[in-house]
Amino acid sequence: MPEGHTIHRLAGELGEVFGGRVVGVSSPQGRFAAGAAVVSGSRLERAEAHGKHLFIGFAGRRWVHVHLGLYGKFDVVAAPAPDGPVRGEVRMRLTARGAHADLRGPTRCEVVGDDEKAAVEARLGPDPLRGDDPAGALDRIGRSRAPIGVLLMDQAVVAGVGNVYRAESLFRAGVDPARPGSSVPAEVLREIWADLVSLMARGVETGRIDTVRPEHEPEAMGRPPRVDDHGGEVYVYRRAGQPCLVCGTPVAAGRAAARNLFWCPNCQH
């Protein structure tokens, strides 16, 4: 599932390509035909992200709420839509002169108003990429006996953090994902939040998740670059059984809240 940096990057792309323009909206697949008819021919005023939720704002206080889920993909292309039959199951297509964007396979694609948008956002925790105040979320983590690795993935606690940022931020902080949130000192929780802000902002800029410090990059260590469909250099994510880049201990793997978990048994306590 795309993590929060991907959705924020997508919001930026949509705003750059379509912002302030009258946009055609269609549903070649047909499943969003009624919603598309409501906003088609309207001005796209802005696009916003909150965690893994995307809101595309049109004139008249109408929003298209998109959640990509596990399989969704939203391609923004600074070129006209190709002629001929639409390829693939396109739930929503945006078009303007010289540009188009195709949404495929989302979990959610619906037209909502301000109140419905606010209700969705009220269920989400603070987002490291929105400049949100983390005090409430960190206090909640600090009072919980649930594992911090589970709490960081709970979108009602912190919005936008997925499996990769969860694993990597905890490694960088030296915190075992199985530790109860209440056992992690408040100053460490603040450091984890600040690290997420920095790492995720880098992800928005580059479109990759890179979490290793300069001294552990391939060139510095004389090791080959990581080869993975997620891209980017990481410490523990999807590196089960491989040596930790810091101490050489084999990276461990497990499950937490039905999601894969990765950590270094030596570096994280």
N, C-alpha and C positions, 0 to 999 in steps of 0.2 A: 504494500500500500504506500502511495507517495506520502512523504513526510511534509511537515509544515513549510519547509523552505521551498519545496516544489510548488505549492499552492500560492505562496507569496510571489514567487518568480512568475508564475502564470498570470496572476492578477496584474503584475507590472507589464507583462507583454500585451495583455488585452487592452490595458489603458493606453499604452504607447501606440498600438496599431489602430484601435477603434475609438479611443476616447474622443468625445465631442463630435462624433460623426453619426449620421443617420445610418442605421444598420438593418439589413435584411436578416430575418431569422426564419429558418425553416427546419423541418424535421424529416429528412429523406426517409428515415426508418418508419416514421409515422407515430411513434409512441409519445412524442412531445408536440404533436401537431396543434392541439388546442392551445397549449402554452405559447408556442411560437407565434400563433396568430395574435395573441394579446400584445406582444412587444415588438413584432416586426414593423419596420418603418419608423421606429422611435429613435431618439438620440441616446446613444450609450454614453452615460455621463461619467461613470467610473467603475472600477472593479476593486473589490476588497477581499482580503482573506482573514479568517479567524481560525487559527489552527488548521485543520484539514478541510475546512468549509470555505467555498468560494461563493461570493455574491457579486453578480454583475448587475450594476444599477442602471436602469433606463429612466427616461423622463416620465413624470407622473408617479414617482415614488414606487416603482415596480422593480422587483429584483428577480433575477434568475438564480436560484440557489442550486449549487452543484456540489455533490460529494462524489469524488472519483471512486472511492471504495478500493477493492483489491485489483480490479481489472480495468478501471476507467483510464482513458487517455484523452487529452485535449491538445490538439495540435494547432498552433497559431502560425499562419503562413503569410508573409508579406508578398503575396502574389495572387492573382485572380484564381477563383475556383476553376478546376479543369472542366473542360466541356465534356459532355457525354454522361452516361449513367454514373451515379455515385457509387464508389467502391466501398464495400464494407458496411456494417450496420452503424450509420451515423445518426445518433439520437438528435443532435442539434448542429446546425450549420449557421455561422454568422458570416455575412458578406458585406463588403463595402468596396468602393472603387479600389482595385489593385490589391485586395487582401481578402482572406477568408480564414475561418477557424472551424475545425471539425471536432465534435465531442463524441466519443465512442465508449460504450460500456460502463456508464457511471452507475453508482448505487442510487443516486438521487439527481433529478433534474426537474425543477418545478418553479413556477412563478409564485412569488410571495410578496406581501406588503411589508411595510415597516414593522408592524406589530409582530408578524410571524418571524421576521428576521431577528428582531430583538429577543424573541422567545428562544430561538436556536442559540443565540450568543449567550443568553443567560444560563444555559446549561453547560457552557464551556468554561474551563479555567483560564487563567491569564496566559497570553501568548508571548513567548520570548521575542517575537519579531514585531510586536505592535507597540512596544514601549509600555506595556501593562505593568501595574504595581504587583509584584509577586508576593507581598507580605501575607495575604490570606492563604495562598497556596502553600507557602513554606511553613506557615503555622499549622496548617492542616496535616502536612507531611510529618512535622515534628511532634504531633500529638498522636499519630497513628502507629499501631503495632503491626500493620501490614508491611510486607517487604517493600523497600524503597524502589526496587526494580519494577514492582507492580504499580506503585503509586505514580511513578513518572510516566507510565503508559496510559494512565487513566485520564481521558480527555476532559473530564469534569474537574480534575486537579490541575493539570498543566496541558494546555491545548497545543497540538502540533508536533509533540515529541513522539517519534515512532521507535521501532526496534533498533535502528542503527544509532540514533542520537542517544537513546537510553543506555545502550551498551557502552558507547564510547565516552559519554560524559561521566559515567560511574567509574570507568577505568581511569580516566584522567584525574578523578578525585580520589582514587584509591579506596573506593567504597564497594564492598561486597553487595551485589544486588539482592541477596537474601536478608540483609540486615533490616530490622524493623526501622521504619522512618523515625520513630521516637528515640532511637539510639544514635542517630547521626547528629552531631553538634550543629547548632544553628548557623555558626559561621561557615561550616562546610556546605550546608544547604544553600547559603547565599553564594558561595563560590561556584557550586554546580549551576545555579541559575545564571550567573554572570558568564560562565563558560558556554552554556547553551545559547545565550544571546549572541556571543561572538562566533561560535561555530556555525549556527544557523544563518547568521547574516552573511558569512562567507559562502555558505551553500546557495543563498539567493544570488549572490554575485557571480558565482562560477558555474552553478548548475550541477555541482558535484558535492559529495560529502567527504571532505578531507579533515581528518582529526589528529594526525600524528604531528608531533612537534618537530622543528627543523632537524634536530639531532637524530631523529629516527626515520627520516625520509630515505628513500632508496639510495640516492646519491651519497648521502652522509654515511650510510651503513654499508655501502657496497653490495646491496642486495637487489634482485630484480623487482621491478614495479609489480604491484598487485594486479592480477587479472581477474575481473569479476564483472558481472553484468550491472552491478550497482556503480562501479567506477570508484575512484578515490582511494586514498591511502588511509587505512584504519588500523587500530590496535588489536581488537578482539572480534569484531563482528564477522561472522562466517569464517573464522580462522580456527575452528575446533581442531585440537590435536597438533597444531603448528606451534612453534616456539614463540613465546611472548617476545615482542620486540625490545622489551626493557630488561627482563631477567632470564629469558630462555625457558621458563616453565611452560609445558604444553597448555594451550588455552583450553578451558573447560567449556562444556555445553550442557544445557538442560532445558527445561520448560518451566514457564511461569505464566499463569493466566492464559494458557493455550497458545503461548507464543514462544519461539525459540529464544534462548538466553545464552550469552557468551560472556566469559569473564576469566581473569587470570587468578588462580587460587593463591598465588604468592603475593602479587602486587595489590590485591584488593582484600580488605579486611572488614 
